[in-house]
């Protein structure tokens, strides 16, 4: 069946293809102008050409294929994108990767021992000793310090400072008394002793001619505690590792590290292991030690090693001093010889 007029493509009655078809690049094969063949019957035929025909469209056509897909080698025989070649390439890359990055065996990490489970940590933990408790209160009346100094004992009246100093033996405390009625007590070793001593001072003032004296607005101002760990401390490394707004270390001004653990207390840490803790009450001081001791424990040093280093420094210093003295004596002999020659 002719689909298009032959004159359009330059064919003659004899079926000879004209030069127009050759100019268009079709050659003498005009099978693409014919109807596609679907084989016998109503079912389409999916037969394909051989490998030389890139595209097959049914029987007798070389331009479209509905059959099995064929491997097309567009780069020649040097590159073949087949499954075997891909497997070899992957194996080669895997081998190179193993050479560059060898597999590392994951060894089990040693279990870390907590400080709370370390018996040495528990046994070396010190106990805080309270050395001073400062309290204050008001008498709720005006006081004549001169009269109190005349009628009581163990007092020192400092007129230029406008206060009276009163002392007590049991408990060993001292009070600073102002004419406004303010009293500051210090020297107690516990909060109970501080409260008892404050009431005793108020009673002594009351018996000196001021019956309206009463203890009001009593409070504990601060508590000073101290302790000593059983080892020396590397405070230089401690200050470097824990540097921040809560730690200050100025060795030119003070030999101790000032550390604030965060509960309102302040610690002074010395290289010998001595600790001085200042807080608003006894509970705060004890809590500050519990918070700071786990931080100090890793920076312990052997005291024997420190003594050896000190002795070594002393020996080196003595040798340098002896050398300096010898050079001075040789210089004196040289100057004496020059003076004699003149």
C-alpha positions as CSV (number, residue, x, y, z in Angstrom):
1,X,0.0,0.0,0.0
2,X,1.3,3.4,-1.0
3,X,1.0,5.9,1.8
4,X,2.4,9.0,0.1
5,X,2.5,10.1,-3.5
6,X,5.7,8.9,-5.3
7,X,6.2,12.3,-6.8
8,X,6.9,13.8,-3.5
9,X,10.1,11.6,-3.1
10,X,11.1,11.8,-6.7
11,X,10.2,8.2,-7.8
12,X,9.3,7.4,-11.3
13,X,6.8,4.9,-12.7
14,X,9.5,2.3,-13.0
15,X,10.1,2.4,-9.2
16,X,13.6,3.8,-9.6
17,X,14.6,6.2,-6.8
18,X,15.7,9.6,-7.9
19,X,18.7,11.5,-6.8
20,X,16.5,13.4,-4.3
21,X,16.3,10.4,-2.0
22,X,20.1,10.1,-2.1
23,X,20.5,13.8,-1.3
24,X,18.2,13.4,1.7
25,X,20.4,10.5,3.0
26,X,17.8,7.7,2.7
27,X,19.6,5.7,0.1
28,X,17.6,3.1,-1.8
29,X,15.9,1.5,1.2
30,X,12.4,2.9,1.7
31,X,11.1,0.4,4.1
32,X,10.3,3.1,6.6
33,X,7.6,4.4,4.3
34,X,5.8,1.1,4.4
35,X,3.4,0.0,7.0
36,X,4.9,-1.9,9.9
37,X,4.5,-5.6,9.9
38,X,3.1,-7.3,13.0
39,X,3.5,-10.8,11.8
40,X,0.7,-13.3,11.2
41,X,-2.6,-12.9,12.8
42,X,-3.7,-10.1,15.2
43,X,-0.8,-10.4,17.6
44,X,2.1,-8.1,16.9
45,X,5.4,-9.6,16.1
46,X,8.4,-8.7,18.2
47,X,11.1,-10.2,16.1
48,X,14.2,-8.2,15.9
49,X,17.0,-7.8,13.5
50,X,20.5,-9.0,14.1
51,X,23.0,-7.0,16.1
52,X,24.1,-5.0,13.1
53,X,20.8,-3.2,12.9
54,X,20.6,-0.7,15.7
55,X,16.8,-0.2,15.6
56,X,14.1,-2.7,14.4
57,X,10.5,-1.9,14.0
58,X,9.0,-5.3,13.2
59,X,10.0,-7.4,10.2
60,X,11.9,-5.7,7.4
61,X,12.5,-2.5,9.3
62,X,15.8,-1.3,10.8
63,X,14.9,1.9,12.7
64,X,12.8,0.9,15.8
65,X,12.9,-2.1,18.1
66,X,10.3,-3.5,20.5
67,X,12.1,-6.7,21.0
68,X,14.8,-7.7,23.6
69,X,17.2,-4.9,24.5
70,X,20.6,-5.3,23.0
71,X,24.0,-4.1,24.4
72,X,25.2,-1.1,22.5
73,X,28.9,-0.4,22.4
74,X,29.3,3.2,21.4
75,X,32.9,3.6,22.4
76,X,34.4,0.7,20.7
77,X,36.0,-2.4,22.2
78,X,38.1,-0.6,24.8
79,X,35.3,0.1,27.2
80,X,32.7,-2.5,28.0
81,X,30.0,-1.6,30.5
82,X,29.1,-5.1,31.5
83,X,28.3,-6.5,34.8
84,X,31.6,-8.5,35.1
85,X,33.6,-5.4,34.5
86,X,31.7,-3.4,37.2
87,X,32.3,-6.2,39.7
88,X,36.1,-6.2,38.9
89,X,36.2,-2.4,39.3
90,X,34.4,-2.5,42.7
91,X,36.7,-5.3,43.9
92,X,39.7,-3.2,42.9
93,X,38.4,-0.1,44.7
94,X,37.6,-2.1,47.8
95,X,41.1,-3.5,47.9
96,X,42.7,0.0,47.5
97,X,40.4,1.3,50.3
98,X,41.5,-1.5,52.6
99,X,45.1,-0.7,51.9
100,X,44.6,3.1,52.6
101,X,42.3,2.7,55.6
102,X,42.9,-0.6,57.3
103,X,40.1,-1.9,59.5
104,X,40.6,-1.1,63.1
105,X,39.6,-3.6,65.7
106,X,37.3,-2.1,68.3
107,X,39.0,-3.1,71.6
108,X,36.8,-2.9,74.7
109,X,37.5,0.3,76.6
110,X,38.6,-0.2,80.2
111,X,35.9,0.5,82.7
112,X,36.4,3.8,84.5
113,X,36.5,3.6,88.3
114,X,34.4,6.3,89.9
115,X,36.0,8.4,92.6
116,X,33.2,7.4,95.0
117,X,34.2,3.8,94.7
118,X,37.9,4.4,95.2
119,X,38.8,3.5,98.9
120,X,41.8,5.9,98.9
121,X,39.5,8.7,97.9
122,X,37.1,8.0,100.7
123,X,39.9,7.5,103.3
124,X,41.7,10.7,102.4
125,X,38.7,13.0,102.5
126,X,39.3,15.6,105.3
127,X,36.9,17.0,107.9
128,X,36.3,20.7,108.2
129,X,37.2,22.4,111.4
130,X,35.3,25.6,112.2
131,X,37.7,28.3,113.5
132,X,35.5,31.4,113.6
133,X,31.8,32.3,113.5
134,X,30.8,35.9,113.1
135,X,27.4,37.1,114.2
136,X,25.7,40.4,114.9
137,X,22.5,41.7,116.6
138,X,21.0,45.0,117.8
139,X,20.1,46.1,121.3
140,X,17.1,48.2,120.3
141,X,18.3,51.2,122.3
142,X,21.0,53.8,122.5
143,X,24.1,52.9,124.5
144,X,26.5,55.1,126.5
145,X,29.9,53.4,125.9
146,X,31.6,55.4,128.7
147,X,29.2,54.1,131.3
148,X,29.6,50.5,130.1
149,X,33.4,50.8,130.2
150,X,33.2,52.0,133.8
151,X,30.9,49.4,135.1
152,X,32.1,46.2,133.4
153,X,35.5,44.4,133.1
154,X,37.5,43.0,130.3
155,X,36.7,46.0,128.1
156,X,38.7,48.4,125.9
157,X,37.1,51.7,125.1
158,X,38.4,53.2,121.8
159,X,37.0,56.7,121.8
160,X,38.6,57.8,118.5
161,X,36.9,54.9,116.7
162,X,33.6,55.3,118.6
163,X,33.4,51.6,119.8
164,X,33.8,49.4,122.8
165,X,35.6,46.1,122.7
166,X,34.4,43.5,125.2
167,X,36.0,40.0,125.7
168,X,34.7,36.8,127.2
169,X,36.6,33.7,128.3
170,X,33.8,31.0,128.1
171,X,33.2,30.7,125.2
172,X,36.3,32.6,124.0
173,X,34.7,35.4,122.1
174,X,35.0,39.2,121.5
175,X,32.3,41.8,120.8
176,X,32.5,45.2,119.2
177,X,29.8,47.5,120.6
178,X,28.7,50.8,119.0
179,X,26.7,53.5,120.7
180,X,23.9,53.0,118.1
181,X,23.2,49.6,119.7
182,X,24.9,47.4,117.1
183,X,27.0,44.5,118.4
184,X,29.3,42.3,116.3
185,X,30.5,39.1,117.9
186,X,33.3,36.9,116.7
187,X,35.6,34.1,117.8
188,X,33.1,31.2,118.4
189,X,33.9,27.7,117.2
190,X,30.3,26.8,116.4
191,X,26.9,28.4,115.8
192,X,25.6,27.2,119.1
193,X,28.5,28.8,121.0
194,X,28.1,32.0,118.9
195,X,24.4,32.3,119.9
196,X,25.2,31.6,123.6
197,X,28.0,34.2,123.6
198,X,25.8,36.8,122.0
199,X,23.1,36.4,124.7
200,X,25.9,36.7,127.4
201,X,27.1,40.0,125.9
202,X,23.6,41.3,125.9
203,X,23.1,40.4,129.5
204,X,26.4,42.1,130.5
205,X,25.3,45.3,128.8
206,X,21.9,45.0,130.4
207,X,23.5,44.7,133.9
208,X,25.7,47.8,133.3
209,X,22.7,50.1,133.5
210,X,20.6,49.5,130.4
211,X,17.6,47.3,131.3
212,X,15.9,47.8,127.9
213,X,18.5,45.9,126.0
214,X,17.1,43.0,124.0
215,X,18.6,40.8,121.3
216,X,17.0,41.5,118.0
217,X,17.8,40.8,114.3
218,X,20.3,38.1,115.3
219,X,22.0,36.4,112.3
220,X,25.1,34.5,111.4
221,X,27.2,36.7,109.0
222,X,29.9,34.2,107.9
223,X,31.8,31.1,109.0
224,X,35.4,30.4,108.5
225,X,36.6,26.8,108.3
226,X,39.9,25.1,107.5
227,X,41.2,21.7,106.7
228,X,44.1,19.9,105.2
229,X,44.2,17.2,102.5
230,X,46.9,14.4,103.1
231,X,48.8,15.3,99.9
232,X,50.4,18.2,98.2
233,X,48.5,19.9,95.3
234,X,49.6,21.1,91.9
235,X,47.8,24.4,92.0
236,X,49.4,25.7,88.9
237,X,47.9,22.9,86.7
238,X,44.6,23.1,88.6
239,X,44.3,26.8,87.9
240,X,45.0,26.2,84.1
241,X,42.5,23.4,83.8
242,X,39.7,25.1,85.8
243,X,40.4,28.7,84.6
244,X,37.3,30.9,84.4
245,X,35.3,33.5,86.3
246,X,35.1,31.3,89.4
247,X,38.9,30.9,89.8
248,X,41.7,33.5,90.3
249,X,45.4,32.8,90.9
250,X,47.9,35.6,91.3
251,X,51.2,34.1,92.6
252,X,52.8,37.5,92.7
253,X,50.1,38.8,95.2
254,X,49.1,35.7,97.1
255,X,50.4,32.1,97.1
256,X,46.9,30.5,97.2
257,X,44.3,29.9,94.5
258,X,40.9,31.6,95.1
259,X,38.1,29.2,94.0
260,X,34.4,29.6,94.2
261,X,32.5,26.3,93.7
262,X,29.2,27.9,93.1
263,X,27.2,27.7,96.4
264,X,28.3,31.1,97.7
265,X,31.5,29.9,99.5
266,X,35.1,30.8,98.7
267,X,38.1,28.5,99.0
268,X,41.7,29.4,99.3
269,X,43.8,26.4,98.1
270,X,47.5,26.2,98.9
271,X,50.1,24.0,97.3
272,X,50.8,22.3,100.7
273,X,47.2,20.9,100.7
274,X,45.8,23.4,103.2
275,X,42.3,24.7,102.5
276,X,40.6,27.7,103.9
277,X,36.8,27.9,103.3
278,X,34.6,31.0,103.9
279,X,30.8,30.7,103.8
280,X,27.6,32.2,105.2
281,X,27.0,29.2,107.5
282,X,28.4,25.8,108.5
283,X,26.3,23.9,106.1
284,X,27.6,26.0,103.2
285,X,31.2,25.4,104.2
286,X,30.8,21.6,104.4
287,X,29.0,21.6,101.0
288,X,31.8,23.6,99.4
289,X,34.3,21.0,100.5
290,X,32.2,18.2,99.1
291,X,32.0,20.0,95.8
292,X,35.7,20.9,95.6
293,X,37.4,17.8,96.8
294,X,36.7,15.6,93.7
295,X,38.2,18.4,91.6
296,X,41.3,18.6,93.7
297,X,42.0,14.8,94.1
298,X,43.4,14.3,90.5
299,X,46.0,17.1,91.1
300,X,47.7,15.5,94.1
301,X,51.5,15.2,94.2
302,X,53.9,13.2,96.1
303,X,55.3,15.2,99.0
304,X,58.6,13.2,99.0
305,X,59.1,14.2,95.4
306,X,58.6,17.8,96.3
307,X,61.2,17.6,99.1
308,X,63.7,16.1,96.7
309,X,63.1,18.9,94.2
310,X,63.6,21.5,96.9
311,X,66.8,19.9,98.0
312,X,68.0,19.8,94.4
313,X,67.3,23.5,94.0
314,X,69.1,24.3,97.2
315,X,72.2,22.3,96.0
316,X,72.2,24.0,92.6
317,X,71.8,27.4,94.3
318,X,74.7,26.8,96.7
319,X,76.9,25.7,93.7
320,X,76.1,28.9,91.8
321,X,76.7,31.0,95.0
322,X,80.1,29.4,95.5
323,X,81.1,30.0,91.9
324,X,80.1,33.7,92.3
325,X,82.2,34.0,95.4
326,X,85.2,32.5,93.6
327,X,84.9,34.9,90.7
328,X,84.8,37.8,93.1
329,X,87.9,36.7,94.9
330,X,89.8,36.2,91.6
331,X,88.7,39.7,90.6
332,X,90.0,41.1,93.8
333,X,93.4,39.4,93.4
334,X,93.6,40.7,89.8
335,X,93.0,44.3,91.0
336,X,95.5,44.0,93.8
337,X,98.2,42.8,91.4
338,X,97.5,45.7,89.1
339,X,97.8,48.2,92.0
340,X,101.1,46.7,93.1
341,X,102.5,47.0,89.6
342,X,101.8,50.7,89.5
